[in-house]
Structure formats: structure tokens, C-alpha cells
Amino acid sequence: MACNGAGCDECQGGRIEITQCPLEVITPDVWEVMELAQLYEKGLPPVAGGALDQAKSFVEACRAIWNDEAVWKKE
């Protein structure tokens, strides 16, 4: 929110009404930043030689492995 929850014309008193699936309104650039943030958290920063220079298949494989590890650790 632009007002950080204080209330403004965009959010009607610090709240927003979601009228459609949030996944439909998230743009590809936002998905990319979220993906890069997750990779950075795992130690692969979004710089040359880091996440920006990895093959898409490698990044997807890493994500799948990390997700599986998280499930195994929960169990």
C-alpha cells in the first residue's frame, strides 16, 4: 500500500478489497523479483555470476530440490 496502512484514496482506510484471484494481477516482473529474492535468500544473489547467469533449468531444479527438502524437514 502506498500509505503503509494509514489510509488513502487507493486503499479505503488502510485496507484493500480483493475482487479477483491475486495470481491474476501479479505481473511477470513481480514474479521475477520474488524468484530472485528466494534465490538470494539461498545464497545465489542476482548479480553476474550469480542467479542472473544461471540456466533456467538449473534454477528450476534448485527450487524443486529446496521445496522437497522443506517438505522432508517438516515431516
PDB file with one MODEL, atoms N, CA, C and O in Angstrom:
MODEL        1
ATOM      1  N   MET A   1       0.831  -1.183   0.000  1.00  0.00           N
ATOM      2  CA  MET A   1       0.000   0.000   0.000  1.00  0.00           C
ATOM      3  C   MET A   1       0.876   1.247   0.000  1.00  0.00           C
ATOM      4  O   MET A   1       1.908   1.297   0.668  1.00  0.00           O
ATOM      5  N   ALA A   2       0.465   2.214  -0.729  1.00  0.00           N
ATOM      6  CA  ALA A   2       1.216   3.466  -0.822  1.00  0.00           C
ATOM      7  C   ALA A   2       1.260   4.188   0.524  1.00  0.00           C
ATOM      8  O   ALA A   2       2.218   4.907   0.810  1.00  0.00           O
ATOM      9  N   CYS A   3       0.230   4.002   1.350  1.00  0.00           N
ATOM     10  CA  CYS A   3       0.127   4.732   2.615  1.00  0.00           C
ATOM     11  C   CYS A   3       0.612   3.918   3.815  1.00  0.00           C
ATOM     12  O   CYS A   3       0.543   4.393   4.949  1.00  0.00           O
ATOM     13  N   ASN A   4       1.096   2.711   3.580  1.00  0.00           N
ATOM     14  CA  ASN A   4       1.536   1.822   4.665  1.00  0.00           C
ATOM     15  C   ASN A   4       0.435   1.549   5.688  1.00  0.00           C
ATOM     16  O   ASN A   4       0.702   1.413   6.882  1.00  0.00           O
ATOM     17  N   GLY A   5      -0.796   1.471   5.206  1.00  0.00           N
ATOM     18  CA  GLY A   5      -1.917   1.129   6.072  1.00  0.00           C
ATOM     19  C   GLY A   5      -2.567   2.293   6.779  1.00  0.00           C
ATOM     20  O   GLY A   5      -3.495   2.094   7.563  1.00  0.00           O
ATOM     21  N   ALA A   6      -2.101   3.517   6.523  1.00  0.00           N
ATOM     22  CA  ALA A   6      -2.665   4.684   7.184  1.00  0.00           C
ATOM     23  C   ALA A   6      -3.994   5.100   6.569  1.00  0.00           C
ATOM     24  O   ALA A   6      -4.807   5.747   7.228  1.00  0.00           O
ATOM     25  N   GLY A   7      -4.219   4.738   5.320  1.00  0.00           N
ATOM     26  CA  GLY A   7      -5.450   5.104   4.628  1.00  0.00           C
ATOM     27  C   GLY A   7      -5.207   6.166   3.585  1.00  0.00           C
ATOM     28  O   GLY A   7      -4.573   7.186   3.855  1.00  0.00           O
ATOM     29  N   CYS A   8      -5.721   5.923   2.376  1.00  0.00           N
ATOM     30  CA  CYS A   8      -5.583   6.882   1.290  1.00  0.00           C
ATOM     31  C   CYS A   8      -6.670   6.575   0.253  1.00  0.00           C
ATOM     32  O   CYS A   8      -7.482   5.671   0.447  1.00  0.00           O
ATOM     33  N   ASP A   9      -6.678   7.327  -0.838  1.00  0.00           N
ATOM     34  CA  ASP A   9      -7.683   7.121  -1.874  1.00  0.00           C
ATOM     35  C   ASP A   9      -7.554   5.751  -2.544  1.00  0.00           C
ATOM     36  O   ASP A   9      -8.540   5.207  -3.041  1.00  0.00           O
ATOM     37  N   GLU A  10      -6.338   5.194  -2.558  1.00  0.00           N
ATOM     38  CA  GLU A  10      -6.121   3.909  -3.208  1.00  0.00           C
ATOM     39  C   GLU A  10      -6.648   2.732  -2.393  1.00  0.00           C
ATOM     40  O   GLU A  10      -7.058   1.723  -2.966  1.00  0.00           O
ATOM     41  N   CYS A  11      -6.643   2.846  -1.072  1.00  0.00           N
ATOM     42  CA  CYS A  11      -6.928   1.655  -0.271  1.00  0.00           C
ATOM     43  C   CYS A  11      -8.094   1.792   0.707  1.00  0.00           C
ATOM     44  O   CYS A  11      -8.275   0.895   1.530  1.00  0.00           O
ATOM     45  N   GLN A  12      -8.857   2.806   0.671  1.00  0.00           N
ATOM     46  CA  GLN A  12     -10.037   2.963   1.513  1.00  0.00           C
ATOM     47  C   GLN A  12      -9.760   2.681   2.996  1.00  0.00           C
ATOM     48  O   GLN A  12     -10.225   1.678   3.537  1.00  0.00           O
ATOM     49  N   GLY A  13      -9.020   3.548   3.631  1.00  0.00           N
ATOM     50  CA  GLY A  13      -8.809   3.443   5.069  1.00  0.00           C
ATOM     51  C   GLY A  13      -7.774   2.429   5.506  1.00  0.00           C
ATOM     52  O   GLY A  13      -7.863   1.884   6.606  1.00  0.00           O
ATOM     53  N   GLY A  14      -6.803   2.174   4.664  1.00  0.00           N
ATOM     54  CA  GLY A  14      -5.750   1.250   5.052  1.00  0.00           C
ATOM     55  C   GLY A  14      -6.007  -0.194   4.679  1.00  0.00           C
ATOM     56  O   GLY A  14      -5.233  -1.076   5.051  1.00  0.00           O
ATOM     57  N   ARG A  15      -7.080  -0.453   3.952  1.00  0.00           N
ATOM     58  CA  ARG A  15      -7.413  -1.818   3.526  1.00  0.00           C
ATOM     59  C   ARG A  15      -7.722  -1.816   2.032  1.00  0.00           C
ATOM     60  O   ARG A  15      -8.132  -0.801   1.468  1.00  0.00           O
ATOM     61  N   ILE A  16      -7.521  -2.960   1.412  1.00  0.00           N
ATOM     62  CA  ILE A  16      -7.902  -3.093   0.010  1.00  0.00           C
ATOM     63  C   ILE A  16      -8.875  -4.257  -0.119  1.00  0.00           C
ATOM     64  O   ILE A  16      -8.819  -5.213   0.654  1.00  0.00           O
ATOM     65  N   GLU A  17      -9.750  -4.171  -1.080  1.00  0.00           N
ATOM     66  CA  GLU A  17     -10.700  -5.251  -1.336  1.00  0.00           C
ATOM     67  C   GLU A  17     -10.191  -6.056  -2.524  1.00  0.00           C
ATOM     68  O   GLU A  17      -9.943  -5.516  -3.602  1.00  0.00           O
ATOM     69  N   ILE A  18     -10.043  -7.341  -2.307  1.00  0.00           N
ATOM     70  CA  ILE A  18      -9.581  -8.228  -3.368  1.00  0.00           C
ATOM     71  C   ILE A  18     -10.814  -8.806  -4.046  1.00  0.00           C
ATOM     72  O   ILE A  18     -11.606  -9.518  -3.429  1.00  0.00           O
ATOM     73  N   THR A  19     -10.960  -8.487  -5.327  1.00  0.00           N
ATOM     74  CA  THR A  19     -12.159  -8.906  -6.058  1.00  0.00           C
ATOM     75  C   THR A  19     -11.888  -9.965  -7.109  1.00  0.00           C
ATOM     76  O   THR A  19     -12.809 -10.412  -7.791  1.00  0.00           O
ATOM     77  N   GLN A  20     -10.634 -10.371  -7.247  1.00  0.00           N
ATOM     78  CA  GLN A  20     -10.275 -11.425  -8.193  1.00  0.00           C
ATOM     79  C   GLN A  20      -9.074 -12.164  -7.643  1.00  0.00           C
ATOM     80  O   GLN A  20      -8.476 -11.737  -6.655  1.00  0.00           O
ATOM     81  N   CYS A  21      -8.727 -13.241  -8.260  1.00  0.00           N
ATOM     82  CA  CYS A  21      -7.594 -14.034  -7.805  1.00  0.00           C
ATOM     83  C   CYS A  21      -6.328 -13.179  -7.853  1.00  0.00           C
ATOM     84  O   CYS A  21      -6.007 -12.622  -8.903  1.00  0.00           O
ATOM     85  N   PRO A  22      -5.603 -13.064  -6.739  1.00  0.00           N
ATOM     86  CA  PRO A  22      -4.372 -12.265  -6.739  1.00  0.00           C
ATOM     87  C   PRO A  22      -3.355 -12.754  -7.772  1.00  0.00           C
ATOM     88  O   PRO A  22      -2.570 -11.958  -8.287  1.00  0.00           O
ATOM     89  N   LEU A  23      -3.359 -14.035  -8.075  1.00  0.00           N
ATOM     90  CA  LEU A  23      -2.413 -14.564  -9.055  1.00  0.00           C
ATOM     91  C   LEU A  23      -2.659 -14.001 -10.445  1.00  0.00           C
ATOM     92  O   LEU A  23      -1.761 -14.005 -11.288  1.00  0.00           O
ATOM     93  N   GLU A  24      -3.879 -13.514 -10.690  1.00  0.00           N
ATOM     94  CA  GLU A  24      -4.201 -12.934 -11.996  1.00  0.00           C
ATOM     95  C   GLU A  24      -3.671 -11.503 -12.145  1.00  0.00           C
ATOM     96  O   GLU A  24      -3.510 -11.023 -13.267  1.00  0.00           O
ATOM     97  N   VAL A  25      -3.404 -10.832 -11.053  1.00  0.00           N
ATOM     98  CA  VAL A  25      -2.979  -9.433 -11.137  1.00  0.00           C
ATOM     99  C   VAL A  25      -1.483  -9.242 -10.898  1.00  0.00           C
ATOM    100  O   VAL A  25      -0.959  -8.146 -11.096  1.00  0.00           O
ATOM    101  N   ILE A  26      -0.798 -10.298 -10.476  1.00  0.00           N
ATOM    102  CA  ILE A  26       0.651 -10.202 -10.284  1.00  0.00           C
ATOM    103  C   ILE A  26       1.319 -10.260 -11.647  1.00  0.00           C
ATOM    104  O   ILE A  26       1.128 -11.211 -12.405  1.00  0.00           O
ATOM    105  N   THR A  27       2.093  -9.250 -11.948  1.00  0.00           N
ATOM    106  CA  THR A  27       2.726  -9.147 -13.268  1.00  0.00           C
ATOM    107  C   THR A  27       4.009  -9.985 -13.325  1.00  0.00           C
ATOM    108  O   THR A  27       4.593 -10.293 -12.286  1.00  0.00           O
ATOM    109  N   PRO A  28       4.445 -10.352 -14.532  1.00  0.00           N
ATOM    110  CA  PRO A  28       5.659 -11.177 -14.674  1.00  0.00           C
ATOM    111  C   PRO A  28       6.887 -10.571 -13.999  1.00  0.00           C
ATOM    112  O   PRO A  28       7.714 -11.309 -13.464  1.00  0.00           O
ATOM    113  N   ASP A  29       7.024  -9.256 -14.011  1.00  0.00           N
ATOM    114  CA  ASP A  29       8.194  -8.647 -13.372  1.00  0.00           C
ATOM    115  C   ASP A  29       8.179  -8.845 -11.862  1.00  0.00           C
ATOM    116  O   ASP A  29       9.232  -8.988 -11.240  1.00  0.00           O
ATOM    117  N   VAL A  30       6.993  -8.855 -11.275  1.00  0.00           N
ATOM    118  CA  VAL A  30       6.890  -9.096  -9.831  1.00  0.00           C
ATOM    119  C   VAL A  30       7.254 -10.548  -9.518  1.00  0.00           C
ATOM    120  O   VAL A  30       7.970 -10.813  -8.551  1.00  0.00           O
ATOM    121  N   TRP A  31       6.766 -11.488 -10.331  1.00  0.00           N
ATOM    122  CA  TRP A  31       7.136 -12.897 -10.151  1.00  0.00           C
ATOM    123  C   TRP A  31       8.657 -13.053 -10.223  1.00  0.00           C
ATOM    124  O   TRP A  31       9.245 -13.793  -9.434  1.00  0.00           O
ATOM    125  N   GLU A  32       9.289 -12.361 -11.166  1.00  0.00           N
ATOM    126  CA  GLU A  32      10.733 -12.467 -11.344  1.00  0.00           C
ATOM    127  C   GLU A  32      11.479 -11.956 -10.111  1.00  0.00           C
ATOM    128  O   GLU A  32      12.439 -12.580  -9.660  1.00  0.00           O
ATOM    129  N   VAL A  33      11.039 -10.829  -9.574  1.00  0.00           N
ATOM    130  CA  VAL A  33      11.683 -10.280  -8.382  1.00  0.00           C
ATOM    131  C   VAL A  33      11.492 -11.222  -7.194  1.00  0.00           C
ATOM    132  O   VAL A  33      12.413 -11.413  -6.401  1.00  0.00           O
ATOM    133  N   MET A  34      10.313 -11.805  -7.070  1.00  0.00           N
ATOM    134  CA  MET A  34      10.067 -12.748  -5.981  1.00  0.00           C
ATOM    135  C   MET A  34      10.987 -13.967  -6.117  1.00  0.00           C
ATOM    136  O   MET A  34      11.528 -14.454  -5.124  1.00  0.00           O
ATOM    137  N   GLU A  35      11.158 -14.446  -7.329  1.00  0.00           N
ATOM    138  CA  GLU A  35      12.047 -15.577  -7.584  1.00  0.00           C
ATOM    139  C   GLU A  35      13.495 -15.223  -7.244  1.00  0.00           C
ATOM    140  O   GLU A  35      14.192 -16.010  -6.605  1.00  0.00           O
ATOM    141  N   LEU A  36      13.941 -14.057  -7.665  1.00  0.00           N
ATOM    142  CA  LEU A  36      15.306 -13.623  -7.375  1.00  0.00           C
ATOM    143  C   LEU A  36      15.517 -13.448  -5.875  1.00  0.00           C
ATOM    144  O   LEU A  36      16.595 -13.753  -5.364  1.00  0.00           O
ATOM    145  N   ALA A  37      14.508 -12.964  -5.169  1.00  0.00           N
ATOM    146  CA  ALA A  37      14.618 -12.800  -3.714  1.00  0.00           C
ATOM    147  C   ALA A  37      14.775 -14.156  -3.034  1.00  0.00           C
ATOM    148  O   ALA A  37      15.551 -14.290  -2.089  1.00  0.00           O
ATOM    149  N   GLN A  38      14.041 -15.163  -3.511  1.00  0.00           N
ATOM    150  CA  GLN A  38      14.162 -16.510  -2.938  1.00  0.00           C
ATOM    151  C   GLN A  38      15.548 -17.088  -3.208  1.00  0.00           C
ATOM    152  O   GLN A  38      16.144 -17.711  -2.329  1.00  0.00           O
ATOM    153  N   LEU A  39      16.057 -16.887  -4.409  1.00  0.00           N
ATOM    154  CA  LEU A  39      17.392 -17.380  -4.734  1.00  0.00           C
ATOM    155  C   LEU A  39      18.449 -16.674  -3.898  1.00  0.00           C
ATOM    156  O   LEU A  39      19.403 -17.300  -3.436  1.00  0.00           O
ATOM    157  N   TYR A  40      18.281 -15.378  -3.705  1.00  0.00           N
ATOM    158  CA  TYR A  40      19.225 -14.606  -2.891  1.00  0.00           C
ATOM    159  C   TYR A  40      19.230 -15.118  -1.454  1.00  0.00           C
ATOM    160  O   TYR A  40      20.282 -15.216  -0.822  1.00  0.00           O
ATOM    161  N   GLU A  41      18.053 -15.439  -0.952  1.00  0.00           N
ATOM    162  CA  GLU A  41      17.934 -15.979   0.407  1.00  0.00           C
ATOM    163  C   GLU A  41      18.723 -17.291   0.540  1.00  0.00           C
ATOM    164  O   GLU A  41      19.242 -17.604   1.611  1.00  0.00           O
ATOM    165  N   LYS A  42      18.804 -18.038  -0.539  1.00  0.00           N
ATOM    166  CA  LYS A  42      19.534 -19.310  -0.540  1.00  0.00           C
ATOM    167  C   LYS A  42      21.011 -19.134  -0.876  1.00  0.00           C
ATOM    168  O   LYS A  42      21.746 -20.118  -0.964  1.00  0.00           O
ATOM    169  N   GLY A  43      21.454 -17.892  -1.066  1.00  0.00           N
ATOM    170  CA  GLY A  43      22.865 -17.640  -1.303  1.00  0.00           C
ATOM    171  C   GLY A  43      23.251 -17.433  -2.753  1.00  0.00           C
ATOM    172  O   GLY A  43      24.436 -17.424  -3.085  1.00  0.00           O
ATOM    173  N   LEU A  44      22.264 -17.267  -3.623  1.00  0.00           N
ATOM    174  CA  LEU A  44      22.549 -17.047  -5.044  1.00  0.00           C
ATOM    175  C   LEU A  44      22.064 -15.643  -5.419  1.00  0.00           C
ATOM    176  O   LEU A  44      20.930 -15.482  -5.869  1.00  0.00           O
ATOM    177  N   PRO A  45      22.919 -14.623  -5.237  1.00  0.00           N
ATOM    178  CA  PRO A  45      22.489 -13.241  -5.457  1.00  0.00           C
ATOM    179  C   PRO A  45      22.213 -12.936  -6.937  1.00  0.00           C
ATOM    180  O   PRO A  45      22.769 -13.586  -7.822  1.00  0.00           O
ATOM    181  N   PRO A  46      21.362 -11.956  -7.195  1.00  0.00           N
ATOM    182  CA  PRO A  46      21.022 -11.580  -8.576  1.00  0.00           C
ATOM    183  C   PRO A  46      22.072 -10.672  -9.202  1.00  0.00           C
ATOM    184  O   PRO A  46      21.808  -9.506  -9.494  1.00  0.00           O
ATOM    185  N   VAL A  47      23.258 -11.216  -9.403  1.00  0.00           N
ATOM    186  CA  VAL A  47      24.364 -10.470  -9.996  1.00  0.00           C
ATOM    187  C   VAL A  47      25.019 -11.338 -11.058  1.00  0.00           C
ATOM    188  O   VAL A  47      24.721 -12.527 -11.170  1.00  0.00           O
ATOM    189  N   ALA A  48      25.913 -10.740 -11.837  1.00  0.00           N
ATOM    190  CA  ALA A  48      26.671 -11.511 -12.821  1.00  0.00           C
ATOM    191  C   ALA A  48      27.432 -12.604 -12.079  1.00  0.00           C
ATOM    192  O   ALA A  48      28.088 -12.344 -11.070  1.00  0.00           O
ATOM    193  N   GLY A  49      27.339 -13.811 -12.581  1.00  0.00           N
ATOM    194  CA  GLY A  49      27.953 -14.958 -11.930  1.00  0.00           C
ATOM    195  C   GLY A  49      27.029 -15.620 -10.927  1.00  0.00           C
ATOM    196  O   GLY A  49      27.277 -16.751 -10.509  1.00  0.00           O
ATOM    197  N   GLY A  50      25.981 -14.942 -10.540  1.00  0.00           N
ATOM    198  CA  GLY A  50      25.011 -15.484  -9.591  1.00  0.00           C
ATOM    199  C   GLY A  50      23.754 -15.928 -10.317  1.00  0.00           C
ATOM    200  O   GLY A  50      23.823 -16.574 -11.363  1.00  0.00           O
ATOM    201  N   ALA A  51      22.616 -15.579  -9.759  1.00  0.00           N
ATOM    202  CA  ALA A  51      21.324 -16.011 -10.299  1.00  0.00           C
ATOM    203  C   ALA A  51      21.102 -15.536 -11.732  1.00  0.00           C
ATOM    204  O   ALA A  51      20.461 -16.230 -12.521  1.00  0.00           O
ATOM    205  N   LEU A  52      21.620 -14.375 -12.071  1.00  0.00           N
ATOM    206  CA  LEU A  52      21.376 -13.829 -13.407  1.00  0.00           C
ATOM    207  C   LEU A  52      22.097 -14.610 -14.500  1.00  0.00           C
ATOM    208  O   LEU A  52      21.722 -14.525 -15.669  1.00  0.00           O
ATOM    209  N   ASP A  53      23.134 -15.376 -14.130  1.00  0.00           N
ATOM    210  CA  ASP A  53      23.900 -16.124 -15.126  1.00  0.00           C
ATOM    211  C   ASP A  53      23.610 -17.623 -15.117  1.00  0.00           C
ATOM    212  O   ASP A  53      24.302 -18.390 -15.787  1.00  0.00           O
ATOM    213  N   GLN A  54      22.595 -18.047 -14.366  1.00  0.00           N
ATOM    214  CA  GLN A  54      22.283 -19.473 -14.296  1.00  0.00           C
ATOM    215  C   GLN A  54      21.232 -19.839 -15.341  1.00  0.00           C
ATOM    216  O   GLN A  54      20.360 -19.039 -15.683  1.00  0.00           O
ATOM    217  N   ALA A  55      21.341 -21.073 -15.838  1.00  0.00           N
ATOM    218  CA  ALA A  55      20.342 -21.576 -16.782  1.00  0.00           C
ATOM    219  C   ALA A  55      19.004 -21.708 -16.064  1.00  0.00           C
ATOM    220  O   ALA A  55      18.949 -22.065 -14.887  1.00  0.00           O
ATOM    221  N   LYS A  56      17.938 -21.419 -16.782  1.00  0.00           N
ATOM    222  CA  LYS A  56      16.594 -21.505 -16.200  1.00  0.00           C
ATOM    223  C   LYS A  56      16.323 -22.905 -15.658  1.00  0.00           C
ATOM    224  O   LYS A  56      15.712 -23.052 -14.600  1.00  0.00           O
ATOM    225  N   SER A  57      16.772 -23.926 -16.370  1.00  0.00           N
ATOM    226  CA  SER A  57      16.543 -25.296 -15.909  1.00  0.00           C
ATOM    227  C   SER A  57      17.262 -25.564 -14.585  1.00  0.00           C
ATOM    228  O   SER A  57      16.737 -26.281 -13.732  1.00  0.00           O
ATOM    229  N   PHE A  58      18.456 -24.995 -14.407  1.00  0.00           N
ATOM    230  CA  PHE A  58      19.182 -25.167 -13.150  1.00  0.00           C
ATOM    231  C   PHE A  58      18.432 -24.501 -12.007  1.00  0.00           C
ATOM    232  O   PHE A  58      18.282 -25.087 -10.934  1.00  0.00           O
ATOM    233  N   VAL A  59      17.964 -23.287 -12.230  1.00  0.00           N
ATOM    234  CA  VAL A  59      17.226 -22.557 -11.199  1.00  0.00           C
ATOM    235  C   VAL A  59      15.957 -23.313 -10.827  1.00  0.00           C
ATOM    236  O   VAL A  59      15.619 -23.411  -9.648  1.00  0.00           O
ATOM    237  N   GLU A  60      15.250 -23.847 -11.821  1.00  0.00           N
ATOM    238  CA  GLU A  60      14.030 -24.620 -11.556  1.00  0.00           C
ATOM    239  C   GLU A  60      14.348 -25.892 -10.776  1.00  0.00           C
ATOM    240  O   GLU A  60      13.597 -26.271  -9.877  1.00  0.00           O
ATOM    241  N   ALA A  61      15.452 -26.552 -11.111  1.00  0.00           N
ATOM    242  CA  ALA A  61      15.858 -27.764 -10.396  1.00  0.00           C
ATOM    243  C   ALA A  61      16.182 -27.431  -8.939  1.00  0.00           C
ATOM    244  O   ALA A  61      15.781 -28.156  -8.029  1.00  0.00           O
ATOM    245  N   CYS A  62      16.901 -26.344  -8.727  1.00  0.00           N
ATOM    246  CA  CYS A  62      17.216 -25.924  -7.358  1.00  0.00           C
ATOM    247  C   CYS A  62      15.941 -25.676  -6.564  1.00  0.00           C
ATOM    248  O   CYS A  62      15.813 -26.127  -5.426  1.00  0.00           O
ATOM    249  N   ARG A  63      15.018 -24.971  -7.158  1.00  0.00           N
ATOM    250  CA  ARG A  63      13.764 -24.671  -6.468  1.00  0.00           C
ATOM    251  C   ARG A  63      13.026 -25.958  -6.104  1.00  0.00           C
ATOM    252  O   ARG A  63      12.502 -26.077  -4.996  1.00  0.00           O
ATOM    253  N   ALA A  64      12.981 -26.916  -7.019  1.00  0.00           N
ATOM    254  CA  ALA A  64      12.300 -28.185  -6.755  1.00  0.00           C
ATOM    255  C   ALA A  64      12.977 -28.929  -5.598  1.00  0.00           C
ATOM    256  O   ALA A  64      12.305 -29.479  -4.725  1.00  0.00           O
ATOM    257  N   ILE A  65      14.291 -28.938  -5.604  1.00  0.00           N
ATOM    258  CA  ILE A  65      15.041 -29.610  -4.529  1.00  0.00           C
ATOM    259  C   ILE A  65      14.789 -28.915  -3.193  1.00  0.00           C
ATOM    260  O   ILE A  65      14.529 -29.575  -2.187  1.00  0.00           O
ATOM    261  N   TRP A  66      14.866 -27.591  -3.183  1.00  0.00           N
ATOM    262  CA  TRP A  66      14.647 -26.854  -1.937  1.00  0.00           C
ATOM    263  C   TRP A  66      13.224 -27.072  -1.414  1.00  0.00           C
ATOM    264  O   TRP A  66      13.019 -27.200  -0.207  1.00  0.00           O
ATOM    265  N   ASN A  67      12.252 -27.113  -2.314  1.00  0.00           N
ATOM    266  CA  ASN A  67      10.876 -27.374  -1.886  1.00  0.00           C
ATOM    267  C   ASN A  67      10.746 -28.767  -1.294  1.00  0.00           C
ATOM    268  O   ASN A  67      10.098 -28.943  -0.262  1.00  0.00           O
ATOM    269  N   ASP A  68      11.353 -29.760  -1.935  1.00  0.00           N
ATOM    270  CA  ASP A  68      11.317 -31.128  -1.409  1.00  0.00           C
ATOM    271  C   ASP A  68      11.988 -31.198  -0.040  1.00  0.00           C
ATOM    272  O   ASP A  68      11.469 -31.836   0.876  1.00  0.00           O
ATOM    273  N   GLU A  69      13.134 -30.546   0.099  1.00  0.00           N
ATOM    274  CA  GLU A  69      13.836 -30.537   1.384  1.00  0.00           C
ATOM    275  C   GLU A  69      12.957 -29.945   2.484  1.00  0.00           C
ATOM    276  O   GLU A  69      12.927 -30.452   3.605  1.00  0.00           O
ATOM    277  N   ALA A  70      12.251 -28.880   2.157  1.00  0.00           N
ATOM    278  CA  ALA A  70      11.381 -28.246   3.149  1.00  0.00           C
ATOM    279  C   ALA A  70      10.280 -29.201   3.596  1.00  0.00           C
ATOM    280  O   ALA A  70       9.942 -29.259   4.778  1.00  0.00           O
ATOM    281  N   VAL A  71       9.723 -29.947   2.648  1.00  0.00           N
ATOM    282  CA  VAL A  71       8.673 -30.932   2.984  1.00  0.00           C
ATOM    283  C   VAL A  71       9.257 -32.022   3.866  1.00  0.00           C
ATOM    284  O   VAL A  71       8.643 -32.406   4.861  1.00  0.00           O
ATOM    285  N   TRP A  72      10.436 -32.527   3.515  1.00  0.00           N
ATOM    286  CA  TRP A  72      11.066 -33.600   4.299  1.00  0.00           C
ATOM    287  C   TRP A  72      11.376 -33.132   5.712  1.00  0.00           C
ATOM    288  O   TRP A  72      11.189 -33.883   6.669  1.00  0.00           O
ATOM    289  N   LYS A  73      11.846 -31.903   5.851  1.00  0.00           N
ATOM    290  CA  LYS A  73      12.177 -31.382   7.173  1.00  0.00           C
ATOM    291  C   LYS A  73      10.933 -31.207   8.033  1.00  0.00           C
ATOM    292  O   LYS A  73      10.989 -31.360   9.253  1.00  0.00           O
ATOM    293  N   LYS A  74       9.811 -30.885   7.394  1.00  0.00           N
ATOM    294  CA  LYS A  74       8.544 -30.744   8.137  1.00  0.00           C
ATOM    295  C   LYS A  74       8.082 -32.079   8.691  1.00  0.00           C
ATOM    296  O   LYS A  74       7.551 -32.164   9.799  1.00  0.00           O
ATOM    297  N   GLU A  75       8.296 -33.128   7.890  1.00  0.00           N
ATOM    298  CA  GLU A  75       7.850 -34.460   8.295  1.00  0.00           C
ATOM    299  C   GLU A  75       8.802 -34.989   9.317  1.00  0.00           C
ATOM    300  O   GLU A  75       8.626 -36.104   9.807  1.00  0.00           O
TER     301      GLU A  75
ENDMDL
END
